[in-house]
Amino acid sequence: MTITEHTELVRRFADDFTALQEAVLARMNGICAPGTAAALEHASLTGPVTVVLAHADVLARGAVRRAELSVQPPERLRRLRAHARRVRRARSQAEARYKEQRARRGTGRSRPADPLELRVARTAFAAAFDEALRRELRDRGLPDGTPQAPESDLARWAWEQRAAGGELPAPVRALRDCDDDAFVQALLRDAREEENPYLPHDAVAERWSRHARTALAWGRYAIGQAERDALACSLSVRRTRLDALDDAYQDTAVLAARSREALLRVTDLHDRMRDCVTTGPFAELVAQCRAAALARFADAEPEMWRGVRELTARHRADCPERADGCPRCHRALAAVLAAAPPADTDEDGDGEHPTATLPADGDRYALLADLPDTAVVAVADAAVGDESALCGYGWAAEDGTTGHGDSLASSSGEAEVIGVCAAALSLLEHHEDAPVVLLCDSIEAVKAVDAALRSAAPAVARRTLLFPESRQLMDRLVRHRHRVQVRWLKGHVGHDLNETADALARLALRRATGRILPSAARKEEARILRSLGSGTGPLSVAA
């Protein structure tokens, strides 16, 4: 293959999604022409290859799921599963290669190192240095940024200054200015109806990347609903429902590919923004601001500054890299100066509900010694699958009652919240006036439920709760906030209630996805409950 032919093939793959995917899958299966394989190695295609494999991964899993639900011959099912495993492996390898390429690119982009004293001061005394830098930026009329990274807003400001001068197209302005729900709907239309050419625009690329995962979750929600509909039918009338499931997988494959593309776009944008402030006049402006901030820091914190100067002077006397400015030494020096981090505290604690803090000592369990004798204690757990938003939940209480069921969740955290809410609502119904305490091994879920109970506002948990099923359960639970507590416990340590809840959740997921026959599910449930009955007794002081 000539250089011209190679270049044309690379250009074609960059412009033609279908051709690139066919070539990538042919290479995966060992039937790729040498010239095509060589073209796929081109650095410009490293990112796009991850996009087409994200799409192929979802489709491959969808083909397996349809075959499972339509009871295909075992040999065909084995072939589909083997193909899905190869695609998943190729996707992981492609993403690893992309990360390696980015790491290599990043090493050549760094600007000259700041003076050692400045690097040590800003690392060891970050809060004080950041405040000095914010003041300097403010006095110059520049964006002062966030407390963690004041220069991030300066980089954005510099980029916008360079990119200024043109009016945004009206569709870009509409995407930039609409609310989050409308933006997610635009992403769903992009996948299901017609590709939106304005999403990659610099003005909305970051927003696209932020919300792409939410749109993908709604794709998995559609798969879950279609899967439920198919399983509710007999095999003889299931074909139409399986066609709907295929459509849901097709849409979700596009959402997965677009989510990956959004990540590539925003990564490229950030690279260009960093380039903007590492060369030329903006780089000089950043250096001036940092140097002036160091002077402000020295005036405001003379003792800290004296420690920095003395330590760096002693270090330079012996450092073999002092001629290069000690480029990698500042972190070790800062560690000598920096104070030990404070112990975790409960900033929101008001004594009404415990929060999801991790105990620092060997006892990492949820202590229950402070509960009244009338309290009803239970453990809730959840299980989620890979293909769809279907999830299972289960719970087991001290008094011997148990429960399990299935729902739809965008994440493991949302599934755990569903389990906690379902368990609590059931126990509240059967134990009048008794306080109910739910234990859960998901910190995210405990924090979300605890925040909603404390504030009496289900909306505070909306970051975790995306789907209507979980939001409705939380709305119902908050009405009983004065009788409910939720606490964290360490999972999978052999405690009867925790193991029972976990087993019931996994059983519920298998039932919801049709991966276990009803008769076998009943036997499995009986076995789980017998196992709980043969345990060492109810929860006493710790779970």
C-alpha positions as CSV (number, residue, x, y, z in Angstrom):
1,M,0.0,0.0,0.0
2,T,1.4,3.4,-1.0
3,I,1.6,6.4,1.4
4,T,-1.2,8.0,-0.5
5,E,-3.5,5.0,-0.3
6,H,-2.7,4.7,3.4
7,T,-3.6,8.4,4.0
8,E,-6.8,8.1,2.0
9,L,-7.8,5.0,4.1
10,V,-7.2,6.8,7.3
11,R,-9.2,9.8,6.1
12,R,-12.0,7.5,5.1
13,F,-12.1,5.7,8.5
14,A,-12.1,9.1,10.2
15,D,-15.2,10.2,8.2
16,D,-17.1,7.0,7.9
17,F,-18.3,5.4,11.2
18,T,-19.6,2.2,9.5
19,A,-16.5,1.6,7.6
20,L,-14.3,2.1,10.7
21,Q,-16.4,-0.2,12.8
22,E,-16.4,-2.9,10.1
23,A,-12.6,-2.6,9.9
24,V,-12.1,-2.7,13.6
25,L,-14.3,-5.8,14.0
26,A,-12.5,-7.5,11.1
27,R,-9.2,-6.9,12.8
28,M,-10.6,-8.3,16.1
29,N,-11.7,-11.4,14.2
30,G,-8.3,-11.9,12.5
31,I,-9.7,-11.3,8.9
32,C,-8.4,-7.8,8.4
33,A,-6.3,-6.9,5.3
34,P,-2.7,-5.8,6.2
35,G,-3.2,-2.3,4.7
36,T,-6.4,-1.8,6.7
37,A,-4.7,-3.0,9.9
38,A,-1.8,-0.6,9.3
39,A,-4.3,2.3,8.8
40,L,-6.1,1.5,12.1
41,E,-2.8,2.0,13.9
42,H,-2.7,5.6,12.9
43,A,-2.7,7.9,16.0
44,S,-5.6,10.0,14.7
45,L,-7.9,6.9,14.9
46,T,-7.1,5.9,18.5
47,G,-10.0,7.8,19.9
48,P,-12.5,7.0,17.1
49,V,-11.8,3.3,17.5
50,T,-13.0,3.5,21.2
51,V,-16.2,5.1,19.9
52,V,-17.1,2.4,17.4
53,L,-16.2,-0.3,19.9
54,A,-18.5,1.3,22.5
55,H,-21.3,1.1,20.0
56,A,-20.4,-2.5,19.0
57,D,-20.2,-3.6,22.7
58,V,-23.8,-2.6,23.3
59,L,-25.0,-4.3,20.1
60,A,-23.2,-7.5,20.9
61,R,-24.7,-7.7,24.3
62,G,-28.1,-6.9,22.8
63,A,-27.8,-9.8,20.4
64,V,-27.0,-12.2,23.3
65,R,-30.0,-10.9,25.2
66,R,-32.4,-11.4,22.3
67,A,-31.1,-14.9,21.8
68,E,-31.6,-15.7,25.5
69,L,-35.1,-14.4,25.5
70,S,-36.1,-16.2,22.2
71,V,-34.6,-19.5,23.3
72,Q,-32.1,-19.9,20.5
73,P,-30.1,-23.1,20.0
74,P,-27.2,-23.5,22.4
75,E,-24.6,-23.4,19.7
76,R,-25.8,-20.0,18.4
77,L,-26.0,-18.6,21.9
78,R,-22.4,-19.8,22.6
79,R,-21.2,-18.0,19.4
80,L,-22.9,-14.8,20.3
81,R,-21.5,-14.8,23.8
82,A,-18.0,-15.5,22.5
83,H,-18.4,-12.6,20.1
84,A,-19.6,-10.3,22.9
85,R,-16.6,-11.3,25.0
86,R,-14.2,-10.5,22.2
87,V,-15.8,-7.1,21.6
88,R,-15.6,-6.2,25.3
89,R,-12.0,-7.3,25.4
90,A,-11.2,-5.2,22.3
91,R,-13.0,-2.2,23.8
92,S,-10.9,-2.4,27.0
93,Q,-7.7,-2.7,25.0
94,A,-8.6,0.3,22.7
95,E,-9.4,2.5,25.7
96,A,-6.1,1.5,27.4
97,R,-4.3,2.4,24.2
98,Y,-6.1,5.8,24.0
99,K,-5.1,6.6,27.6
100,E,-1.4,5.7,26.9
101,Q,-1.4,7.9,23.8
102,R,-2.8,10.8,25.8
103,A,-0.3,10.3,28.6
104,R,2.5,10.5,26.0
105,R,1.0,13.6,24.4
106,G,0.8,15.3,27.8
107,T,4.5,14.9,28.6
108,G,5.4,17.1,25.6
109,R,2.8,19.8,26.5
110,S,4.1,20.9,29.9
111,R,5.5,24.4,30.2
112,P,8.8,25.2,32.1
113,A,8.6,24.4,35.8
114,D,7.9,27.2,38.3
115,P,10.6,28.1,40.8
116,L,10.9,25.5,43.5
117,E,9.8,27.8,46.3
118,L,6.6,28.6,44.5
119,R,5.8,24.9,43.8
120,V,6.6,24.0,47.4
121,A,4.5,26.8,48.9
122,R,1.4,26.2,46.7
123,T,1.6,22.4,47.5
124,A,2.3,22.6,51.2
125,F,0.0,25.6,52.0
126,A,-2.5,25.3,49.2
127,A,-5.3,27.3,50.9
128,A,-3.1,30.3,51.8
129,F,-1.4,30.4,48.4
130,D,-4.7,30.0,46.5
131,E,-6.1,33.0,48.5
132,A,-3.1,35.1,47.6
133,L,-3.5,34.1,43.9
134,R,-7.2,34.9,44.0
135,R,-6.4,38.4,45.3
136,E,-3.8,38.9,42.7
137,L,-6.2,37.9,39.9
138,R,-9.0,40.0,41.3
139,D,-6.8,43.1,41.5
140,R,-5.8,42.6,37.9
141,G,-9.5,42.3,36.9
142,L,-9.1,38.6,35.9
143,P,-11.3,35.7,36.9
144,D,-10.3,34.6,40.4
145,G,-11.5,30.9,40.0
146,T,-12.4,28.3,42.6
147,P,-10.7,27.8,46.0
148,Q,-9.2,24.5,44.8
149,A,-7.8,25.8,41.5
150,P,-8.0,29.5,40.8
151,E,-6.1,29.2,37.6
152,S,-8.7,26.9,36.0
153,D,-11.0,29.9,35.4
154,L,-8.0,31.9,34.2
155,A,-7.3,29.2,31.6
156,R,-11.0,29.4,30.5
157,W,-10.8,33.1,30.4
158,A,-7.7,33.0,28.2
159,W,-9.3,30.5,25.9
160,E,-12.5,32.6,25.6
161,Q,-10.4,35.7,24.9
162,R,-8.7,33.8,22.0
163,A,-11.9,32.3,20.7
164,A,-13.9,35.5,21.0
165,G,-15.1,37.5,18.1
166,G,-17.8,35.3,16.5
167,E,-21.5,35.1,17.2
168,L,-22.6,31.7,18.3
169,P,-25.1,29.9,15.9
170,A,-28.6,30.0,17.2
171,P,-28.8,26.2,17.8
172,V,-25.7,26.3,19.9
173,R,-27.1,29.2,22.0
174,A,-30.3,27.1,22.5
175,L,-28.2,24.1,23.7
176,R,-26.2,26.3,25.9
177,D,-29.1,28.1,27.5
178,C,-31.7,25.4,28.0
179,D,-32.2,23.7,31.3
180,D,-30.7,20.3,32.1
181,D,-33.8,18.2,31.4
182,A,-34.2,19.8,28.0
183,F,-30.5,19.2,27.2
184,V,-30.8,15.5,28.1
185,Q,-33.9,15.3,25.8
186,A,-31.8,16.8,23.0
187,L,-29.2,14.1,23.6
188,L,-31.9,11.4,23.4
189,R,-33.2,12.9,20.1
190,D,-29.7,13.0,18.8
191,A,-29.5,9.2,19.3
192,R,-33.0,8.2,18.4
193,E,-34.0,10.6,15.6
194,E,-31.2,12.6,14.0
195,E,-27.6,13.4,14.9
196,N,-27.2,17.0,16.2
197,P,-24.2,18.6,14.5
198,Y,-24.0,21.4,17.1
199,L,-23.2,19.2,20.1
200,P,-19.4,19.1,19.4
201,H,-19.2,22.9,19.4
202,D,-16.8,24.2,22.0
203,A,-19.5,26.2,23.7
204,V,-21.5,23.1,24.6
205,A,-19.0,20.2,24.5
206,E,-18.4,20.2,28.2
207,R,-22.2,20.2,28.9
208,W,-22.6,17.4,26.4
209,S,-19.9,15.3,28.2
210,R,-21.5,16.0,31.6
211,H,-25.0,14.9,30.6
212,A,-24.1,12.1,28.2
213,R,-24.0,9.5,31.0
214,T,-27.5,10.6,32.1
215,A,-28.8,10.1,28.5
216,L,-27.1,6.7,28.4
217,A,-28.9,5.8,31.6
218,W,-32.2,6.6,30.0
219,G,-31.2,4.3,27.1
220,R,-30.7,1.5,29.6
221,Y,-34.1,2.4,31.2
222,A,-35.7,1.8,27.8
223,I,-34.0,-1.6,27.5
224,G,-35.2,-2.5,31.0
225,Q,-38.8,-1.7,30.1
226,A,-38.6,-3.6,26.8
227,E,-37.1,-6.5,28.6
228,R,-39.9,-6.6,31.2
229,D,-42.5,-6.5,28.4
230,A,-40.9,-9.4,26.6
231,L,-40.6,-11.5,29.7
232,A,-44.3,-10.9,30.5
233,C,-45.3,-12.6,27.2
234,S,-45.3,-16.3,26.3
235,L,-42.6,-17.4,23.8
236,S,-45.3,-17.8,21.0
237,V,-46.1,-14.0,21.1
238,R,-42.8,-12.6,22.2
239,R,-41.4,-11.7,18.7
240,T,-42.9,-8.2,18.5
241,R,-41.7,-7.4,22.0
242,L,-38.2,-8.6,21.1
243,D,-38.2,-6.2,18.1
244,A,-38.9,-3.4,20.6
245,L,-36.0,-4.6,22.7
246,D,-33.8,-4.6,19.6
247,D,-34.8,-1.0,19.0
248,A,-33.9,-0.1,22.5
249,Y,-30.5,-1.7,22.2
250,Q,-29.9,0.1,18.9
251,D,-30.7,3.5,20.5
252,T,-28.5,2.7,23.5
253,A,-25.6,1.7,21.3
254,V,-25.7,5.1,19.7
255,L,-25.9,6.8,23.1
256,A,-22.9,4.8,24.3
257,A,-20.9,5.8,21.2
258,R,-22.0,9.5,21.5
259,S,-21.1,9.4,25.2
260,R,-17.6,8.3,24.3
261,E,-17.4,10.9,21.5
262,A,-18.4,13.6,24.0
263,L,-15.5,12.6,26.3
264,L,-13.1,12.8,23.3
265,R,-14.4,16.2,22.4
266,V,-14.1,17.7,25.8
267,T,-10.7,16.2,26.3
268,D,-9.5,17.8,23.1
269,L,-11.1,21.1,24.2
270,H,-9.3,21.0,27.6
271,D,-6.0,20.2,25.8
272,R,-6.4,23.3,23.6
273,M,-7.3,25.4,26.6
274,R,-4.1,24.2,28.4
275,D,-2.1,25.0,25.3
276,C,-3.5,28.5,25.3
277,V,-2.1,29.2,28.7
278,T,1.2,27.4,28.4
279,T,2.6,29.3,25.4
280,G,2.7,32.9,24.3
281,P,1.3,36.0,26.1
282,F,-1.2,34.1,28.2
283,A,1.6,31.9,29.6
284,E,3.6,35.0,30.5
285,L,0.5,36.4,32.2
286,V,0.0,33.2,34.3
287,A,3.7,33.3,35.3
288,Q,3.4,36.9,36.4
289,C,0.3,36.2,38.4
290,R,1.9,33.2,40.2
291,A,5.0,35.2,41.0
292,A,3.0,38.1,42.4
293,A,0.8,35.6,44.4
294,L,4.0,34.2,45.9
295,A,5.0,37.7,47.1
296,R,1.6,38.2,48.6
297,F,1.8,34.8,50.3
298,A,5.2,35.7,51.8
299,D,3.8,39.0,53.2
300,A,0.7,37.4,54.6
301,E,2.3,34.2,56.0
302,P,5.9,35.1,57.0
303,E,6.4,32.0,59.2
304,M,5.2,29.7,56.4
305,W,7.4,31.5,53.9
306,R,10.5,31.3,56.2
307,G,10.0,27.5,56.4
308,V,9.7,27.2,52.6
309,R,12.9,29.2,52.0
310,E,15.0,27.4,54.6
311,L,13.8,23.9,53.5
312,T,14.4,24.6,49.8
313,A,17.8,26.1,50.4
314,R,18.9,23.0,52.4
315,H,17.5,20.8,49.7
316,R,19.3,22.6,46.8
317,A,22.7,22.1,48.5
318,D,22.5,18.3,47.9
319,C,20.0,17.7,45.1
320,P,21.5,16.1,42.0
321,E,18.8,17.8,39.9
322,R,19.4,21.4,41.1
323,A,20.7,22.5,37.8
324,D,17.3,21.6,36.2
325,G,15.4,23.4,39.0
326,C,14.6,20.3,41.1
327,P,11.6,19.5,38.8
328,R,10.2,16.6,40.8
329,C,11.2,17.5,44.4
330,H,8.5,19.8,45.5
331,R,6.0,17.2,46.6
332,A,8.4,15.5,49.0
333,L,9.4,18.9,50.4
334,A,5.8,20.0,50.8
335,A,5.0,16.8,52.7
336,V,7.7,17.8,55.3
337,L,6.0,21.2,55.7
338,A,2.4,20.4,55.5
339,A,0.4,19.7,58.6
340,A,-1.3,16.3,59.1
341,P,-4.9,16.2,57.6
342,P,-7.6,16.7,60.2
343,A,-9.8,13.7,61.2
344,D,-13.1,13.3,59.4
345,T,-15.9,15.1,61.2
346,D,-19.6,15.2,60.8
347,E,-20.2,18.7,59.6
348,D,-24.0,18.2,59.1
349,G,-24.7,16.3,62.3
350,D,-27.5,17.6,64.4
351,G,-28.1,14.4,66.5
352,E,-31.3,13.5,64.8
353,H,-30.0,11.1,62.2
354,P,-26.6,9.4,61.9
355,T,-24.6,10.1,58.7
356,A,-22.5,8.0,56.4
357,T,-19.1,8.5,57.9
358,L,-16.6,5.6,57.9
359,P,-15.3,4.7,61.4
360,A,-11.5,5.1,61.6
361,D,-10.8,2.2,64.0
362,G,-11.1,-1.6,63.7
363,D,-14.8,-1.6,64.5
364,R,-16.2,-0.6,61.1
365,Y,-19.8,-1.8,61.8
366,A,-22.9,0.2,62.3
367,L,-23.2,0.4,66.1
368,L,-26.8,-0.1,67.3
369,A,-26.3,0.2,71.1
370,D,-28.0,3.6,71.1
371,L,-31.3,2.3,69.8
372,P,-34.4,1.8,71.9
373,D,-35.6,-1.8,72.5
374,T,-38.6,-1.2,70.3
375,A,-36.6,-0.3,67.2
376,V,-37.0,-2.6,64.2
377,V,-33.6,-3.1,62.5
378,A,-33.2,-4.5,58.9
379,V,-30.4,-4.7,56.3
380,A,-31.1,-3.8,52.7
381,D,-29.0,-4.6,49.6
382,A,-29.3,-4.4,45.8
383,A,-28.0,-6.0,42.7
384,V,-27.6,-4.5,39.2
385,G,-26.9,-6.0,35.8
386,D,-24.8,-4.8,32.9
387,E,-27.2,-4.8,30.0
388,S,-30.2,-2.8,31.2
389,A,-31.5,-0.7,34.1
390,L,-33.3,-3.6,35.7
391,C,-32.2,-4.1,39.3
392,G,-33.1,-6.4,42.2
393,Y,-33.3,-5.5,45.9
394,G,-33.7,-7.6,49.0
395,W,-33.9,-7.0,52.8
396,A,-33.9,-9.0,56.0
397,A,-35.0,-7.8,59.4
398,E,-34.1,-8.8,63.0
399,D,-37.6,-10.1,63.6
400,G,-37.3,-12.6,60.8
401,T,-39.2,-10.9,58.1
402,T,-37.7,-10.5,54.6
403,G,-38.6,-9.1,51.3
404,H,-37.3,-8.7,47.7
405,G,-38.4,-7.2,44.4
406,D,-37.2,-5.6,41.2
407,S,-37.2,-2.1,39.8
408,L,-35.2,0.2,37.4
409,A,-32.1,2.1,38.5
410,S,-29.5,4.2,36.7
411,S,-26.7,3.1,39.1
412,S,-25.9,0.8,42.0
413,G,-26.4,3.7,44.3
414,E,-30.0,4.3,43.0
415,A,-30.7,0.6,43.3
416,E,-29.5,0.5,46.9
417,V,-31.8,3.5,47.7
418,I,-34.7,1.6,46.2
419,G,-33.9,-1.3,48.5
420,V,-33.7,0.9,51.6
421,C,-37.0,2.7,50.8
422,A,-38.9,-0.5,49.9
423,A,-37.7,-2.2,53.1
424,A,-38.4,0.8,55.3
425,L,-41.9,1.3,53.9
426,S,-42.8,-2.4,54.4
427,L,-41.6,-2.4,58.0
428,L,-43.3,0.9,58.8
429,E,-46.6,-0.6,57.6
430,H,-46.3,-3.7,59.8
431,H,-44.8,-2.1,62.9
432,E,-47.0,0.8,64.0
433,D,-45.2,3.6,65.9
434,A,-41.9,1.6,66.2
435,P,-38.7,3.3,64.9
436,V,-37.3,1.7,61.9
437,V,-33.5,1.5,61.2
438,L,-32.2,0.4,57.9
439,L,-28.6,-0.7,57.4
440,C,-26.9,-0.5,54.0
441,D,-23.4,-1.1,52.7
442,S,-23.6,1.7,50.1
443,I,-22.2,5.0,51.4
444,E,-23.8,6.9,48.4
445,A,-27.2,5.4,49.2
446,V,-27.0,6.1,52.9
447,K,-25.9,9.7,52.3
448,A,-28.8,10.3,49.8
449,V,-31.5,8.8,52.0
450,D,-30.1,10.5,55.1
451,A,-30.0,13.9,53.4
452,A,-33.6,13.5,52.3
453,L,-34.8,12.5,55.8
454,R,-32.9,15.3,57.5
455,S,-34.2,18.0,55.2
456,A,-37.7,16.6,54.6
457,A,-37.0,17.3,50.9
458,P,-36.7,14.3,48.6
459,A,-35.2,16.6,45.9
460,V,-31.9,16.8,47.7
461,A,-31.3,13.1,46.7
462,R,-32.0,13.9,43.0
463,R,-28.3,13.6,42.1
464,T,-28.5,9.9,43.0
465,L,-32.2,9.3,42.0
466,L,-32.8,9.7,38.3
467,F,-35.7,7.4,37.5
468,P,-39.4,7.9,38.6
469,E,-39.5,4.6,40.5
470,S,-36.9,5.6,43.0
471,R,-38.2,9.2,43.3
472,Q,-41.7,8.0,44.1
473,L,-40.4,5.7,46.8
474,M,-38.3,8.5,48.4
475,D,-41.4,10.8,48.3
476,R,-43.3,8.2,50.3
477,L,-40.5,7.5,52.7
478,V,-39.9,11.2,53.6
479,R,-43.5,11.4,55.0
480,H,-42.3,9.1,57.8
481,R,-38.9,10.8,58.4
482,H,-39.3,11.0,62.2
483,R,-39.6,7.2,62.5
484,V,-36.8,6.2,60.1
485,Q,-33.0,6.1,60.3
486,V,-30.5,4.8,57.8
487,R,-26.9,3.8,58.8
488,W,-23.9,2.4,57.0
489,L,-22.5,-1.0,57.6
490,K,-19.6,-2.8,56.1
491,G,-20.8,-5.3,53.6
492,H,-19.9,-8.9,52.9
493,V,-18.4,-9.7,56.3
494,G,-20.5,-12.8,56.9
495,H,-23.4,-11.3,58.9
496,D,-26.6,-13.3,58.4
497,L,-28.9,-10.4,57.6
498,N,-26.4,-8.8,55.2
499,E,-25.8,-12.0,53.4
500,T,-29.5,-12.8,53.2
501,A,-30.3,-9.4,51.8
502,D,-27.6,-9.7,49.2
503,A,-28.8,-13.2,48.2
504,L,-32.4,-12.1,47.9
505,A,-31.3,-9.1,45.8
506,R,-29.4,-11.3,43.4
507,L,-32.3,-13.7,43.2
508,A,-34.7,-10.8,42.5
509,L,-32.4,-9.6,39.6
510,R,-32.3,-13.1,38.1
511,R,-36.1,-13.4,38.3
512,A,-36.5,-10.0,36.8
513,T,-34.3,-10.8,33.8
514,G,-35.8,-14.3,33.3
515,R,-32.5,-16.1,34.1
516,I,-34.1,-18.4,36.6
517,L,-37.3,-20.4,36.2
518,P,-40.1,-19.6,38.7
519,S,-39.9,-23.1,40.2
520,A,-36.2,-22.8,40.7
521,A,-36.6,-19.3,42.1
522,R,-39.0,-20.6,44.8
523,K,-36.6,-23.3,45.8
524,E,-33.7,-20.8,45.9
525,E,-35.7,-18.5,48.1
526,A,-36.6,-21.3,50.5
527,R,-32.9,-22.2,50.7
528,I,-31.9,-18.6,51.5
529,L,-34.5,-18.4,54.2
530,R,-33.4,-21.7,55.7
531,S,-29.9,-20.4,55.7
532,L,-31.0,-17.3,57.6
533,G,-32.9,-19.5,60.2
534,S,-29.8,-21.5,60.9
535,G,-27.7,-18.5,61.8
536,T,-26.4,-17.4,65.1
537,G,-29.4,-15.3,66.1
538,P,-30.7,-11.8,65.6
539,L,-28.6,-8.6,65.4
540,S,-27.6,-7.5,68.8
541,V,-25.1,-4.7,69.2
542,A,-23.4,-4.5,65.8
543,A,-24.4,-5.5,62.3
